[in-house]
C-alpha cells in the first residue's frame, strides 16, 4: 500500500456545520426548534455536528420577533414580519460574516429550510408592505457561506427528505472529508492523482460529463501551480457529485465494471451478473445487489484498479439508500 492509499472501509468523520435548530437546539424565534430526524437518528454517529445560529449570534434573542427578507428601495433588508420598522440587517450581516470565518474547517453544512438567515434556496422575499415578490433567494448567512466556500457540500433539511438528493449529499460530504484529509497532510501531485483514481467510477455514476472533464484537467500537472489546479479540480468533482445518480447512470457504471471480469468469469457467472444488473435497472433490485456480486467476484479475481474504487462504498454502509437507487 502506498503512502497515498486509504482503505475503503476507513471512515473519516466529517465536521458538519448545521443550523442549530435542526439538531434540536431551541433557538428559533418562538423558542422552539426544527429538529431533523435524519440528522439525529441516522447521521449523528458518523459526523461531528458544529451548530450555528446567526440570529442568536446577532443578539436577536430567544424568543424574538419573526423576521423576513424584504426588498426596500431596491436593496435586500431583513425586517420584522409583523414590525416593518424593525430592521436587523446590519446585525445579521455582521454576525454572518463572523460565523463564515469560523466555518473554514467544516466539511459540509446542513441549513434550515426557508429561514431568512439559513435557507439555502427559495427563501421568500417581500415588499415592505408585506406583499410577496416572485423572486426568492438564499438566506443571508447561507448565501455568504456558500459563496465563500463554493466546493463545500451544502444541503438543507427539506431537500434531504428526497433520497436521491440525500445520496448525492452523502457522496459529496464523505468525498470532501477524504479530500480535506489529504490536503491537511500536505497535498502532492501523487495524492491528487490517487484521489482521482479512487473516485472515478463514483463521479461517472453521477455525471459522465464531469468525469470526462476531470481526466484532461490532470493530464499536465506541471502546467500550473498545484494549489490552483487542486481548487479547480475539487470544485469540478463536487459539482459532478451534486448531479443525482439515477438507475440509468448506475447501470452504465455497473456494466463498465462487469467488463473487467470478462476474461475471468465462466459463461454462467457472466449471465448471472448481467441479469442482476438488468433487474436492478428495471427497479426490481436495490443497488446493493449487483454491487455485492461484483465485490464477490473481485475477491476471487483481484484487480488493483477496482479495489481502489470508492464507488463500492462512498460513505458508511449503514447510510446506504436502497429504496430508489
ABEGO torsion letter per residue (X at the ends): XBAABBBAABBBBBBBBBBAAAAGBBABAAGBBBBBAAAAAAAAAABBBBBBBAAAAAGAEOBBBBBBBBBBGGBBBBBBAABAABBAAAAAAAAAAAAAAAAAABABBBBBBGBAAABABGBBBBBAAGBBBABBBBBAAAAAAAAABAABBBBBAAAAABAAAAAAAAAAAAAAAAAAAAAAAGBBAAAAAAAAAAAAAAAAAABAAAAAAAAAAAABAAABBAAAAAAAAAAAAAAAAABBBBAAAAAAAAAAAAAAAAAABBAAAAAAAAAAAAAAAAGABBAAAAAAAAAAAAAABBBAAAAABAAABABBAAABBAAAX
